[in-house]
């Protein structure tokens, strides 16, 4: 409980476009968990399938929703941030699932951390568990070397989050998380050793590897890591133009 005697308000934000069945899956996972001070927002990118029907059928649990064209997934998330009234924000994209009992997070959320994060069960396309992602950050630099956290397993304090940088269309969540940790320090964040969400692999970033690599290069240079950015780019070039073609050649000759 907070000092006022109320549990912290949590806003769950789901962005979607033409994903009726995926949205229904996410809504069902939110519906399965009771929390006394929950706000659920759905931001739709002007879907043309049955997504709006799913939203209207679940208005008993959806606190607020919006359907209009957007400039990408992070633009939609920024709209969610602007509409949210919670103390903490959790982003679950359509198809992702809430698995944590939010009541178990109350003792940590009342401490006022800028960021509370945990684990995510990473799910393959066939529905089986691939691996569990998420562990305590030892340094903000971990976010420069890769993505050790799952965005869907992070609760951000509304008063600190700001906005996603929409110049990044794939890794803006990683950029925002890095900047929050750098600005406020590791002590302002708290790791909870529990699964918060189920994340289904094969999303937008997996389908746009080249653009992802370009954005990571841009991010590393913006963070002042020019030499490391060039090192990473060399590694990508080697993998794309040498390692992968050689592997295909060996496989074509019956040698794996």
C-alpha positions as CSV (number, residue, x, y, z in Angstrom):
1,X,0.0,0.0,0.0
2,X,1.1,3.6,-0.6
3,X,1.1,6.2,2.1
4,X,-2.4,7.2,1.0
5,X,-3.6,3.7,1.7
6,X,-4.2,3.0,-2.0
7,X,-2.4,0.5,-4.2
8,X,-0.4,2.1,-7.0
9,X,-2.4,2.6,-10.2
10,X,-1.1,0.4,-13.0
11,X,-1.8,1.3,-16.6
12,X,-1.4,-1.6,-19.1
13,X,-1.1,-0.3,-22.7
14,X,-1.7,-2.5,-25.7
15,X,-1.0,-1.3,-29.2
16,X,-2.4,-3.2,-32.1
17,X,-3.2,-2.9,-35.8
18,X,-5.1,-5.6,-37.7
19,X,-4.5,-8.2,-35.0
20,X,-8.0,-9.3,-33.8
21,X,-7.1,-12.7,-32.6
22,X,-3.8,-11.6,-31.1
23,X,-5.5,-8.8,-29.2
24,X,-8.1,-11.2,-27.9
25,X,-5.3,-13.3,-26.5
26,X,-3.8,-10.4,-24.7
27,X,-7.1,-9.1,-23.3
28,X,-7.9,-12.6,-22.0
29,X,-4.6,-12.7,-20.1
30,X,-5.3,-9.3,-18.5
31,X,-8.8,-10.4,-17.6
32,X,-7.5,-13.4,-15.8
33,X,-5.7,-11.2,-13.2
34,X,-7.6,-9.1,-10.7
35,X,-6.0,-5.9,-9.4
36,X,-7.9,-3.2,-7.5
37,X,-6.3,-0.2,-9.3
38,X,-5.8,-1.3,-12.9
39,X,-6.3,0.8,-16.0
40,X,-6.3,-0.9,-19.4
41,X,-5.8,1.1,-22.6
42,X,-5.9,-0.2,-26.2
43,X,-4.4,2.0,-28.9
44,X,-5.4,0.8,-32.4
45,X,-3.8,1.9,-35.6
46,X,-7.0,2.2,-37.6
47,X,-7.5,-1.5,-38.1
48,X,-9.6,-2.8,-41.0
49,X,-10.1,-6.4,-39.8
50,X,-12.2,-7.4,-36.7
51,X,-9.9,-5.7,-34.2
52,X,-12.5,-3.0,-33.3
53,X,-15.1,-5.7,-32.7
54,X,-12.8,-7.4,-30.2
55,X,-12.3,-4.0,-28.5
56,X,-16.0,-3.3,-28.3
57,X,-16.7,-6.8,-27.0
58,X,-14.3,-6.2,-24.1
59,X,-15.2,-2.6,-23.0
60,X,-16.0,-3.9,-19.6
61,X,-12.3,-4.4,-18.9
62,X,-10.9,-1.8,-21.4
63,X,-10.8,1.6,-19.6
64,X,-10.0,3.6,-22.7
65,X,-9.3,3.0,-26.3
66,X,-8.4,4.9,-29.5
67,X,-8.5,3.9,-33.1
68,X,-6.7,6.2,-35.6
69,X,-3.8,6.1,-38.0
70,X,-0.4,6.3,-36.4
71,X,3.3,6.7,-37.5
72,X,4.4,3.4,-36.1
73,X,4.4,1.3,-33.0
74,X,6.2,3.8,-30.8
75,X,4.0,6.6,-31.9
76,X,1.1,4.5,-30.8
77,X,2.8,3.8,-27.5
78,X,3.3,7.6,-27.0
79,X,-0.4,8.0,-27.5
80,X,-0.9,5.5,-24.7
81,X,1.5,7.3,-22.4
82,X,-0.4,10.6,-23.0
83,X,-3.8,8.9,-22.1
84,X,-2.6,6.8,-19.2
85,X,-3.3,7.9,-15.6
86,X,-1.4,5.2,-13.8
87,X,1.6,5.5,-11.5
88,X,3.3,2.8,-13.5
89,X,3.0,1.8,-17.2
90,X,3.3,-1.7,-18.6
91,X,3.3,-2.3,-22.3
92,X,1.8,-5.5,-23.6
93,X,1.6,-5.7,-27.4
94,X,-1.2,-7.7,-29.0
95,X,-0.4,-11.5,-28.5
96,X,1.8,-10.9,-25.5
97,X,0.3,-12.2,-22.2
98,X,0.3,-11.0,-18.6
99,X,1.4,-13.8,-16.3
100,X,2.3,-12.0,-13.0
101,X,-0.1,-11.4,-10.2
102,X,0.1,-7.6,-10.1
103,X,-0.7,-7.6,-6.4
104,X,2.7,-9.3,-5.8
105,X,4.4,-6.2,-7.2
106,X,2.8,-3.7,-4.8
107,X,5.5,-3.7,-2.1
108,X,8.1,-2.8,-4.7
109,X,6.0,-0.3,-6.7
110,X,5.2,1.7,-3.5
111,X,9.0,2.4,-3.1
112,X,8.8,4.7,-6.1
113,X,11.4,3.2,-8.4
114,X,11.7,4.7,-11.8
115,X,11.7,1.2,-13.3
116,X,10.6,-2.2,-11.9
117,X,11.5,-5.1,-14.2
118,X,11.5,-8.9,-14.1
119,X,11.5,-11.9,-16.4
120,X,9.7,-12.8,-19.6
121,X,8.9,-16.3,-20.9
122,X,10.0,-16.2,-24.5
123,X,7.7,-18.3,-26.6
124,X,8.4,-19.9,-30.0
125,X,6.0,-19.9,-32.9
126,X,4.8,-23.4,-32.0
127,X,3.9,-22.3,-28.5
128,X,6.8,-23.9,-26.6
129,X,9.1,-22.1,-24.2
130,X,12.3,-20.9,-25.9
131,X,14.0,-19.4,-22.9
132,X,13.5,-17.1,-20.0
133,X,14.8,-13.5,-20.5
134,X,15.6,-11.0,-17.8
135,X,18.1,-10.6,-15.0
136,X,19.4,-7.8,-12.7
137,X,21.3,-5.1,-14.6
138,X,24.8,-4.6,-13.5
139,X,25.4,-1.6,-15.6
140,X,23.6,0.6,-18.1
141,X,26.2,-0.4,-20.6
142,X,24.6,-3.8,-20.8
143,X,21.9,-2.1,-22.9
144,X,24.5,-1.0,-25.3
145,X,25.8,-4.5,-25.9
146,X,22.4,-6.1,-26.4
147,X,18.9,-6.4,-25.1
148,X,19.1,-8.2,-21.7
149,X,15.6,-7.2,-20.7
150,X,12.2,-7.8,-22.3
151,X,10.2,-4.6,-22.8
152,X,7.0,-6.4,-21.8
153,X,8.5,-7.3,-18.5
154,X,9.2,-3.7,-17.4
155,X,7.0,-1.3,-15.5
156,X,8.0,2.3,-16.0
157,X,7.0,5.1,-13.6
158,X,4.7,7.4,-15.5
159,X,6.3,10.6,-14.1
160,X,9.7,9.6,-15.4
161,X,9.2,7.8,-18.7
162,X,8.8,10.8,-21.0
163,X,8.3,9.6,-24.6
164,X,9.7,7.0,-27.0
165,X,12.0,8.5,-29.6
166,X,10.1,7.7,-32.8
167,X,13.2,8.2,-34.9
168,X,13.8,4.6,-33.9
169,X,11.1,2.3,-35.3
170,X,12.4,-0.9,-33.9
171,X,14.6,-0.3,-30.8
172,X,13.1,2.8,-29.2
173,X,12.2,0.8,-26.1
174,X,15.8,-0.2,-25.6
175,X,16.9,3.4,-26.2
176,X,14.4,4.8,-23.7
177,X,15.3,2.1,-21.0
178,X,19.0,2.9,-21.5
179,X,18.4,6.7,-21.1
180,X,16.3,6.2,-18.0
181,X,19.0,4.1,-16.3
182,X,21.7,6.5,-17.3
183,X,19.8,9.5,-16.1
184,X,18.5,8.1,-12.8
185,X,21.1,5.4,-12.0
186,X,20.8,1.7,-11.3
187,X,19.6,2.4,-7.7
188,X,16.4,3.9,-9.2
189,X,15.5,0.5,-10.7
190,X,14.5,-2.8,-9.1
191,X,14.6,-6.3,-10.4
192,X,11.9,-8.7,-9.2
193,X,12.7,-12.4,-9.6
194,X,9.4,-13.4,-11.2
195,X,7.9,-13.8,-14.7
196,X,5.8,-10.8,-15.7
197,X,4.8,-11.6,-19.2
198,X,4.9,-14.2,-22.0
199,X,6.5,-12.7,-25.1
200,X,5.8,-14.4,-28.5
201,X,8.9,-14.4,-30.7
202,X,8.8,-13.6,-34.4
203,X,7.6,-10.0,-34.0
204,X,8.5,-6.9,-36.0
205,X,12.2,-6.7,-35.0
206,X,12.8,-10.3,-36.0
207,X,11.3,-9.6,-39.4
208,X,13.4,-6.5,-40.0
209,X,16.9,-7.6,-39.1
210,X,18.7,-5.2,-41.4
211,X,16.8,-2.2,-40.2
212,X,17.4,-3.3,-36.6
213,X,21.1,-3.4,-37.2
214,X,21.0,0.1,-38.7
215,X,19.1,1.4,-35.7
216,X,21.5,-0.2,-33.3
217,X,24.4,1.5,-35.1
218,X,22.6,4.8,-34.9
219,X,21.9,4.2,-31.2
220,X,25.5,3.3,-30.3
221,X,26.9,6.4,-32.1
222,X,24.3,8.6,-30.4
223,X,25.5,7.2,-27.0
224,X,29.1,8.2,-27.9
225,X,30.3,4.6,-28.6
226,X,31.7,5.3,-32.1
227,X,34.4,2.6,-32.0
228,X,32.1,-0.1,-30.7
229,X,29.5,0.9,-33.3
230,X,32.1,0.2,-36.0
231,X,33.1,-3.0,-34.4
232,X,29.5,-4.2,-34.3
233,X,28.9,-3.1,-37.9
234,X,32.0,-5.2,-39.0
235,X,30.5,-8.2,-37.1
236,X,27.2,-7.8,-38.9
237,X,29.0,-7.5,-42.3
238,X,31.1,-10.6,-41.6
239,X,28.0,-12.6,-40.6
240,X,25.9,-11.5,-43.6
241,X,28.4,-11.7,-46.4
242,X,30.9,-14.4,-45.2
243,X,29.6,-16.6,-42.4
244,X,26.1,-17.2,-43.6
245,X,27.0,-17.7,-47.4
246,X,29.8,-20.2,-46.3
247,X,27.3,-22.1,-44.1
248,X,24.8,-22.3,-47.0
249,X,27.6,-23.5,-49.3
250,X,28.7,-26.2,-46.9
251,X,25.1,-27.3,-46.5
252,X,24.6,-27.4,-50.2
253,X,27.6,-29.9,-50.5
254,X,26.1,-32.1,-47.8
255,X,28.5,-30.8,-45.0
256,X,26.8,-29.2,-42.0
